[in-house]
């Protein structure tokens, strides 16, 4: 079992540098967003949204910056499901530098939302099954 089975390699762009010579904190959130959407794609949430207008919406995100990143360079953003509740789930991300060191860790809370009626809805069994298959583990539902 891989603790972070969904991996997204990304290239650091020169435009992401700040005055102090390292990647600006805003870029870390771009990397996290790319990883979040990548997880949604591998679990088919984006295609389900295209058909039904029911899909994920970000409730919150946070990031702990551990090591600076620099241009030029490559990173890998790894992701896994942290929890599943009735209408929401959490994604834990790690941003690894070229030395495979953790440069940042992030946590998202995502709510399933029906855009037809503008209300949150339960997390689908399809998503649960897809996440468990990708992650190679049983994800138990938390209360709430």
HELIX and SHEET records of a PDB file:
HELIX    1   1 UNK A   14  UNK A   16  5                                   3    
HELIX    2   2 UNK A   25  UNK A   42  1                                  18    
HELIX    3   3 UNK A   45  UNK A   52  1                                   8    
HELIX    4   4 UNK A  125  UNK A  135  1                                  11    
SHEET    1   A 5 UNK A   6  UNK A  11  0                                        
SHEET    2   A 5 UNK A  74  UNK A  84 -1                                        
SHEET    3   A 5 UNK A  88  UNK A  96 -1                                        
SHEET    4   A 5 UNK A 102  UNK A 114 -1                                        
SHEET    5   A 5 UNK A  54  UNK A  65 -1                                        
SHEET    1   B 5 UNK A   6  UNK A  11  0                                        
SHEET    2   B 5 UNK A  74  UNK A  84 -1                                        
SHEET    3   B 5 UNK A  88  UNK A  96 -1                                        
SHEET    4   B 5 UNK A 102  UNK A 114 -1                                        
SHEET    5   B 5 UNK A 119  UNK A 120 -1                                        
END                                                                             
